[in-house]
Amino acid sequence: MKLGVLFSGGKDSLFACWKAMQHEEVACLVTVISQNPESYMFHTPNIHLAGLQAEAAGLPLVEMETAGEKEAELLDLKRALLEAMDRFGIEGVVTGTILSVYQATRIQRLCRELDLWCFNPLWHVNQETYMEELISSGFRVIIVGVFSCPFDASWLGREIDRRTLDELRRAAKKYQITLTGEGGEFETFVIDAPFFSRRIAIEEVSRVYQNYNGVLRIERVELVEK
């Protein structure tokens, strides 16, 4: 079965893509670029680099822009899926949704309308097991957005390795947040994955941070040999 992966550049969509590759053919990635940084449906930090990640993965990318208006942005996702069906013959959609009923139900509804299979390999996954597998499988992930206590500015740009995961465990227990950031506490960007032919080297960044709310914008990058 040919699949299109809903792709944000963050850890969940890339890990879901990797899982899908182990069972079916991933024909393309599908990215919706929202003009609304607080989009209800779509990841926004560093979405401008989705094309570079797609190149590293050796996969074609379907990109669609949206104003990011609640519910209306689903029409833009539908247009993106129709384009993926037309250009790459996708028969199903892969998502990295873990807990969001809002996102899952809307994507499933779209899939039913378009007669597409919906594959959610991370749905209600054990978050501890997932984060351990993410690291042990060779994914290199950095934190590029923080949106809650206790994340100060030092978290921006930090790689999620085992030391960072230990800190996330303590934070999750103390502050009642999700270990994966699924509650919107933090956002990520993948610089390497098991299926990347090259890794992403970050050369220049800028930071905006205030009151437990901040974003690391990646300004300049290049693909380098692994």
ABEGO torsion letter per residue (X at the ends): XBBBBBBAGBAAAAAAAAAAAAABBBABBBBBBBABAABAABBABGAAAAAAAAAAAGBBBBBBBBAGBBGAAAAAAAAAAAAAAAAAGBABBBBABAABAAAAAAAAAAAAAAGBBBBBAABGBBAAAAAAAAAAAGBBBBBABBABOABBAAABGBBBBAAAAAAAAAAAAAAGBBAAGAAGABBBBBABBAABABBBBBABBBBBBBGGBBBBBBABBBBBBX
